[in-house]
Amino acid sequence: MEREESVKGGNATHGKEASIEIMKQALMLHPPVLRKLVAKVPLKDQTWTNILKHSFFKSDETKIPSLDHLISIYVERSYLVWRLPDLQKLLRDAATLVIETRQK
């Protein structure tokens, strides 16, 4: 039974790491989503201010009107989900990883 619990715990850890990695990839592909989500949710913690100061997350536009429109639709339709503390932590951890990756 202990072995089953440890395996389940290991899968949970792996699942969390995979989720953070996928979120990191999404933020690297679409950085303007973060600024728009932070504004819409709203997330006012000092951590978010520091993350948004990074040059990678400075812009809230992609310069591609159709993509900007899709991002706006996504944010408008999903911002309530991002009010959940666990998802905010996932987003914050992924954004921090993006910054660390960009600084290497």
N, C-alpha and C positions, 0 to 999 in steps of 0.2 A: 504494500500500500504506500509506503514511503517513497518507493521508487516511482510509482505512478504520479504522486504529487510533484516529485522533482522533475519528472518529464513534462508534466503539464506546466510547471513554472518555467522550465526552459523554453517551451513553445511560446508561452506568453511573452517572454523576454525577446525571443526571436521575432515574434509578430510585431512587437512594439518597435524594434529596430528597423524592421522592414517598412513599417508605416512611416517612420521618420525619414527613411531614405527616399521613399516614394514622394513624400511631401516636399523634401528638399529638391528632388528633380522637378516637381511641378513649379516650385518657386523659382528655380533657375530658368525654366522655360518662360514663365509668366510673372516676372517680379512686380508689375503694377497691381496685381491682384492683392498683394499684401497691404499696400498703402490704402487701397480702397476698402478692404475688409476692416482694417484698424480704424478707419474713419467711421464706417457704417455701424460697427458692432455696438458701441465704441469701446476701444481698448485704450485706457489713459494711463496705464502704468508707465513708470519711468523707463522700464526695460524696452517697451515698444518705441518710445521716443528715441532711445539710443539705437535701436535696430533701424528705424526709418532714417536716421541721420547718415547711415552708410550709403555711399555713392550708388551701390547696386540697386537700392530700393528708393532712390530719390524721385524717380518719375512715376506718375500715375497714368501715363499714356504710352502706347506702343508705337504711335505714329502710323498705325494701320487701322483705319476707321472701323472696318468690320470686326476686327479682333477687339478693339476697345469697346465696341458695342456688346459683343459677347461677354466680355469681362464684366461690364456693368450689369448685364442681365444676371450673370452668375451671382454677383455680390448681392444684388437686390433680392434674388430668390433664396439665397442660402445663408444670409448673415445671422439669422436667429440660431442656426446650428452652432455657429462659432462663438456663441455666448457661453457654451458649456465649458467649464474650467479644464476638463481633460483635453478637449480639442484646442483650447487656447495654448495649453502647455505643449501639445504636439506641434502647433504652428510656430510657437516661440522657439522650441528646440530646433526645428527644421530651419528656421530663418537664421538662427545662430550658427548652425552648421554651414549654411550657404556663405555667410560672412567669413567664417574660418576658412572655408575652401577657397574663396576668392582672394584671401590674404596670403595664401601659400604661394 
